């Protein structure tokens, strides 16, 4: 039925992606309640499911609700038809419920990853080639690893294979493969000078408008501007997206943060680390040399009046910032530890290349990264403390040290290192993202009436944030997935597929 539905959809090139997706859903999608809307799971997906009963109850569990409120002890959480229906210390599980003992465990909302690509750097066959970095889609491993780590919703935040992302979303939504709920970003909106061959270089503002409109028609739900985009191109892209109620974020360089805020951008990726506006000699619409940007930032602190003014300005313009601390940690000499589960996930060739580059980074004696990383942590803490909307992601790029899902957990740990309490860090990584996506009425926190997107961890992240790594069960719409099985199926393939 699935292949037949895809063949039917493929014969209709003149209709939009959403129409084709609906046709391809024939045979999988049901109706009425949330539970009956939950698709029939394929045999491929079912092998990773531990519980899929209409009524589930977790008893004697600690609950961190994601709203920043104190943890509640010894709670019973009842899920019915994919939704949370009761949260109470005194409630008894319904007679028909399958009961899970949560003693010694903590229930947190599913993480909402706001910079969670579906691609990863491949091993370099020829490092001397003009394009030595290729970012292939990890269509098999990444959906499993995100879900296994407790990431139940992602925004892809830039795509090198947008059609693959859309197809992955469809296959997850229809139950054909396991994975998180996906908010699919269109292809990068990059100007002239792209360093990745998978990126289209915009010709001008008209091209930016046409690109945005085309990909909205195909199903993109957000856009990401990239380093060499000009002010004119970014202005056109934002106008086209906003006309369709679509948000635009950016990993910028040629355009500074203050300029982007003036143009109406909704979100800025990575934080102060990539903002070029303070670089001496910065020219309009030109991306300065990366080393000059970093060297200048290494001389600054968060108390610098220019940075404080930027923080206040971004907040006044309602511009969010997405934290991606894990990717920058890998560039700080001596910081990123060797983690067995990260190495286990990698293709053998990818592992060799990662360890070699990690060794080169650790031997660097004049790196600006220790100071720049500390500045980024301080910037994010100050931005949120003053009322800014801080989001959380991982960015599985760089030289391969950040793995889907595991990096999302590491992001929460690094937020705590940056000065946030564990409850605040979890809030940033859950409800903040859901609210930015417009999904906070449905997910992002543990509340009655919301979808049962939950993570059961062994331990107490409120006291030891590293316990967030001890994932025992991941619930998406009330279906409980087995992390160990998902991880086993993905291991050894990251960097290839």
C-alpha positions in Angstrom: 0.0 0.0 0.0 2.8 2.4 0.9 4.6 2.0 -2.4 1.4 2.2 -4.4 0.4 5.4 -2.6 3.8 6.9 -3.4 3.4 6.0 -7.1 0.0 7.7 -7.2 1.4 10.8 -5.5 4.4 10.8 -8.0 2.0 11.1 -10.9 0.7 14.4 -9.7 3.6 16.8 -10.1 1.4 19.8 -10.5 -0.1 19.7 -7.0 1.7 21.0 -3.9 3.7 18.8 -1.5 1.0 18.9 1.1 -1.6 17.5 -1.4 0.9 14.8 -2.4 1.6 14.0 1.2 -2.1 13.6 2.0 -2.5 11.2 -1.0 0.6 9.3 0.2 -1.0 9.0 3.6 -3.7 6.7 2.2 -3.7 3.4 4.0 -1.8 4.8 7.1 -3.7 7.7 8.5 -6.9 7.2 10.5 -9.3 9.8 12.1 -11.4 10.8 15.1 -9.4 10.8 18.4 -5.7 11.5 18.8 -5.1 7.8 19.4 -7.0 6.8 16.3 -5.2 9.6 14.4 -1.9 8.0 15.5 -0.9 6.0 12.4 -0.7 2.3 12.2 2.9 1.5 12.9 4.8 -0.4 10.3 6.6 -3.6 11.3 9.9 -1.6 11.0 8.6 0.9 13.6 6.9 -1.7 15.9 10.2 -3.4 16.6 11.3 -0.4 18.5 8.1 0.0 20.6 7.9 -1.2 24.2 4.4 0.0 25.1 1.5 0.9 22.9 -1.6 0.5 25.0 -4.5 3.0 24.9 -4.1 3.6 28.7 -0.7 3.8 30.4 0.1 5.0 33.9 3.5 5.8 35.3 3.5 5.6 39.1 5.8 6.9 41.9 7.6 9.2 39.5 9.2 12.6 39.9 7.8 15.1 37.4 9.7 18.1 36.0 6.9 19.8 33.9 9.1 22.0 31.7 7.5 25.2 32.8 10.3 26.0 35.2 8.3 25.0 38.3 9.7 22.9 41.1 9.8 19.1 40.6 6.9 17.2 42.0 7.6 13.9 43.8 5.8 10.6 43.8 3.3 11.5 41.1 1.1 9.3 38.9 0.8 10.3 35.3 -1.9 8.7 33.3 -1.9 8.7 29.5 -5.0 7.8 27.5 -5.3 7.7 23.7 -1.9 9.5 23.4 -2.7 12.4 25.7 -1.9 13.2 29.3 -5.2 12.9 31.3 -4.0 13.0 34.9 -1.1 14.2 37.0 -1.6 13.6 40.7 0.2 12.1 43.7 -3.1 10.7 45.0 -4.7 9.3 41.8 -5.0 5.5 41.4 -4.2 4.1 37.9 -7.3 3.1 36.0 -8.1 -0.6 36.1 -7.5 -0.9 32.4 -4.1 0.8 32.5 -0.7 -0.8 31.8 1.3 0.4 34.8 5.0 1.4 34.7 6.8 1.8 38.0 8.7 5.1 38.0 10.3 4.8 41.4 13.7 6.5 41.4 13.0 8.0 38.0 12.1 11.4 36.6 9.6 12.3 33.9 10.5 15.3 31.7 8.9 16.7 28.6 10.2 15.5 25.3 13.0 17.8 24.2 12.3 20.2 21.4 15.5 20.5 19.3 15.6 23.9 17.5 18.8 23.4 15.5 18.6 19.7 14.7 19.8 18.9 11.2 19.2 15.6 9.4 22.7 15.8 7.9 26.3 15.2 9.2 29.8 15.6 7.6 30.9 12.6 5.6 34.5 11.3 5.9 36.7 13.2 3.4 37.9 11.0 0.6 40.0 13.8 -0.9 40.6 16.6 1.7 42.4 18.7 -1.0 39.4 18.9 -3.2 37.9 22.3 -3.8 34.9 21.1 -1.8 36.2 18.9 1.0 33.1 19.1 3.1 29.9 17.2 2.0 26.9 17.0 4.3 25.0 13.8 3.4 21.5 13.1 4.8 21.5 10.7 7.8 18.0 9.4 6.9 18.4 6.1 8.7 20.4 6.9 11.8 19.4 10.4 12.9 15.6 9.9 13.3 16.4 6.9 15.6 19.1 8.7 17.6 17.0 11.9 18.1 14.1 9.8 19.4 16.3 7.5 21.5 17.8 10.6 23.3 14.3 11.9 24.2 14.0 14.5 21.4 10.4 14.2 20.3 10.2 17.4 18.2 12.8 19.0 16.0 13.2 22.0 13.6 15.7 21.0 11.0 17.0 24.6 10.7 18.6 24.4 7.3 18.5 21.5 4.8 21.0 20.2 2.3 18.4 17.7 1.0 15.0 19.4 1.6 13.1 16.8 -0.4 14.6 14.1 1.7 13.6 16.0 4.9 10.1 16.3 3.6 9.9 12.6 2.8 11.4 11.7 6.2 8.7 13.8 7.9 6.0 12.0 5.8 7.4 8.5 6.7 7.6 9.4 10.4 4.1 11.0 10.4 2.6 7.9 8.8 4.4 5.5 11.2 6.5 3.9 8.5 9.8 4.7 10.4 10.4 5.9 14.0 11.5 9.4 14.6 10.7 12.8 16.1 8.0 15.2 15.0 9.6 17.3 12.3 9.3 20.9 11.4 11.1 21.1 8.1 13.2 24.1 7.1 13.7 24.8 3.4 17.1 24.8 1.7 19.6 27.3 3.0 19.1 30.9 1.8 22.8 31.5 0.9 24.4 34.3 -1.0 27.3 34.3 -3.4 30.3 32.5 -1.8 28.8 29.3 -0.4 31.4 26.9 1.0 29.2 23.8 0.6 28.3 22.5 -2.9 24.9 21.4 -1.7 23.8 25.0 -1.3 22.1 27.1 -4.0 23.6 30.6 -4.2 21.0 33.3 -4.5 21.4 35.5 -7.5 19.5 38.5 -6.1 16.5 39.6 -4.0 14.1 38.3 -6.7 15.7 34.8 -6.4 15.3 34.9 -2.6 11.6 35.7 -3.0 11.1 33.0 -5.6 13.0 30.4 -3.6 11.0 31.1 -0.4 7.7 30.9 -2.2 8.6 27.7 -4.1 9.6 25.8 -0.9 6.6 27.0 1.1 4.5 25.4 -1.7 6.6 22.2 -1.3 5.9 22.1 2.5 8.7 24.0 4.2 7.6 25.4 7.5 10.6 27.8 8.2 13.7 29.1 6.5 17.3 29.7 7.5 19.5 32.4 6.0 23.1 31.6 5.8 26.5 33.4 6.0 26.8 35.2 2.6 23.2 36.4 2.2 23.0 40.1 1.6 20.7 42.6 3.3 18.6 42.9 0.1 18.3 39.2 -0.3 17.5 38.7 3.4 14.9 41.5 3.3 13.2 39.9 0.4 13.2 36.4 2.0 11.8 37.7 5.2 9.0 39.6 3.5 8.0 36.6 1.4 8.1 34.2 4.4 6.2 36.6 6.7 3.5 37.1 4.0 2.8 33.3 4.5 3.2 33.4 8.3 6.5 31.6 8.1 9.5 32.4 10.3 13.1 33.1 9.3 16.1 32.4 11.3 19.8 32.9 10.4 23.4 31.8 10.8 24.7 35.1 9.6 28.0 36.7 8.8 27.7 39.2 5.9 24.8 40.7 7.8 25.2 41.6 11.5 22.7 40.8 14.2 21.5 44.3 14.7 21.0 44.7 10.9 19.1 41.4 10.8 16.9 42.6 13.7 16.1 45.8 11.8 15.1 43.7 8.8 12.6 41.6 10.8 14.4 38.3 11.3 12.7 36.1 13.9 15.6 34.1 15.3 19.4 34.1 15.3 21.4 30.9 15.4 24.4 30.2 17.5 24.6 33.5 19.4 27.3 36.0 19.6 29.9 33.6 18.3 28.9 34.2 14.7 28.0 37.9 14.9 30.4 39.8 12.8 29.2 43.3 13.5 31.9 44.1 16.0 34.8 43.1 13.8 37.0 46.0 12.9 36.8 47.0 9.2 33.5 45.1 8.7 32.1 46.0 5.3 28.3 46.0 4.4 27.2 42.7 2.9 30.6 41.2 3.2 31.4 38.2 5.5 34.8 39.0 7.3 37.4 36.3 7.7 36.3 33.9 10.4 39.5 34.1 12.3 39.3 37.9 12.5 35.8 37.6 13.9 36.9 35.1 16.6 40.0 37.0 17.5 38.0 40.2 18.1 35.3 38.4 20.1 38.1 36.9 22.3 38.9 40.4 23.4 35.4 41.1 24.6 33.3 40.2 27.7 29.6 40.2 28.1 29.8 43.4 30.1 31.0 45.3 27.0 28.5 48.1 26.4 28.2 47.1 22.8 27.1 43.5 23.7 24.8 44.8 26.4 23.2 47.1 23.9 22.8 44.3 21.4 21.1 42.1 24.0 18.6 44.8 24.8 18.1 45.6 21.1 17.4 42.0 20.1 14.9 41.7 23.0 13.1 44.9 22.0 12.8 43.5 18.4 11.5 40.2 19.8 14.3 38.2 18.1 15.0 34.8 19.6 18.4 33.3 19.9 19.2 29.6 19.4 21.9 28.1 21.6 24.2 25.5 20.0 26.9 25.1 22.6 27.8 21.5 21.8 29.2 22.3 18.4 31.4 25.1 19.7 32.6 23.0 22.7 34.4 20.7 20.1 36.6 23.6 19.1 37.8 24.4 22.6 41.2 22.6 23.2 40.9 20.0 25.9 37.2 20.3 26.5 35.3 17.8 24.5 35.7 14.4 26.2 36.0 11.1 24.4 32.5 9.6 24.9 32.1 5.9 24.0 28.5 6.2 22.9 29.4 9.0 20.4 32.2 6.9 18.9 29.9 3.8 18.8 27.5 5.8 16.7 30.0 6.7 14.0 31.0 5.0 10.8 34.5 3.6 11.3 36.0 6.0 8.8 34.1 8.9 10.4 35.5 7.9 13.8 39.1 7.9 12.6 38.7 11.3 11.0 36.9 12.8 14.1 39.6 11.6 16.5 42.4 12.9 14.3 40.8 16.4 14.1 40.0 16.3 17.8 43.7 15.6 18.4 44.7 18.6 16.2 42.3 20.9 18.1 43.6 19.8 21.5 47.2 20.5 20.4 46.4 24.1 19.4 48.1 26.5 21.8 46.8 29.9 20.6 43.2 29.2 20.1 40.6 32.0 20.7 38.0 29.4 21.5 38.3 29.2 25.3 37.5 32.9 25.7 34.9 32.9 22.9 33.1 29.9 24.3 32.9 31.5 27.7 31.7 34.7 26.1 28.9 32.7 24.4 27.8 31.1 27.6 27.7 34.4 29.3 25.9 36.1 26.4 23.1 33.4 26.4 22.7 33.6 30.2 22.5 37.4 30.1 20.1 37.4 27.1 17.7 35.0 28.8 18.0 36.7 32.2 17.0 40.1 30.7 13.9 38.5 29.1 15.1 37.2 25.7 13.7 34.0 24.2 16.5 31.4 24.3 16.0 28.2 22.3 18.2 25.0 22.4 19.8 22.9 19.7 22.9 21.0 18.9 24.1 21.5 15.3 25.6 18.1 14.2 28.2 19.5 11.9 31.7 20.8 12.5 34.2 18.0 12.2 31.8 15.3 13.4 31.9 15.5 17.2 28.2 16.2 17.8 25.7 13.4 17.3 22.0 13.6 16.9 20.2 13.3 20.2 23.3 13.0 22.4 24.1 16.6 21.4 20.7 17.8 22.5 21.3 16.3 25.9 24.7 17.8 26.1 23.2 21.2 25.2 21.0 21.0 28.3 24.1 20.2 30.4 26.0 23.1 29.0 23.2 25.5 29.7 23.5 24.5 33.3 27.2 25.2 33.1 26.4 28.6 31.7 24.5 29.5 34.9 21.0 28.3 34.4 19.4 26.0 37.0 18.5 22.5 35.7 14.8 23.4 35.7 15.6 26.5 33.6 17.7 24.6 31.2 15.0 22.0 30.7 12.5 24.7 30.2 14.7 26.3 27.5 15.0 22.9 25.8 11.3 22.1 25.9 8.5 24.6 26.2 10.5 27.5 24.8 11.0 25.7 21.5 7.4 24.5 21.4 6.2 28.1 22.0 8.4 29.5 19.2 7.0 26.8 16.9 3.5 27.6 17.9 3.1 24.1 19.3 2.9 24.9 23.0 -0.8 24.1 23.3 0.0 20.6 22.2 3.4 19.7 23.5 6.6 21.1 25.2 5.4 20.6 28.8 3.8 18.0 31.0 0.2 19.2 31.4 -3.2 17.6 31.3 -4.6 17.7 27.8 -1.3 17.8 26.0 0.2 15.1 23.9 2.1 12.5 25.8 5.5 13.5 24.5 7.6 12.4 27.5 11.0 11.1 28.6 11.5 8.7 31.5 15.1 9.0 32.9 16.7 7.1 35.6 17.8 9.6 38.3 17.1 13.2 39.1 18.2 15.8 36.6 17.1 18.5 39.0 20.0 17.6 41.3 22.4 16.1 38.7 21.7 17.4 35.1 23.8 14.6 33.7 21.1 12.2 34.6 19.3 13.5 31.5 21.4 11.0 29.6 19.9 8.0 31.4 16.9 7.6 29.1 14.9 4.5 29.8 11.7 5.2 27.8 10.7 7.9 25.2 6.9 8.5 24.7 5.7 10.2 21.5 1.9 10.6 21.4 1.7 8.0 24.2 3.7 5.4 22.3 6.7 4.3 24.4 9.9 3.6 22.4 12.9 1.6 23.6 16.0 3.7 23.4 18.5 0.8 23.5 16.9 -0.8 20.4 16.9 2.5 18.5 20.6 3.1 19.3 21.6 -0.4 18.4 20.0 -0.1 15.0 21.8 3.2 14.3 25.2 2.5 15.7 28.2 2.4 13.3 26.4 4.2 10.5 26.6 8.0 11.3 28.6 9.6 8.6 27.1 7.3 5.9 23.3 7.1 6.3 
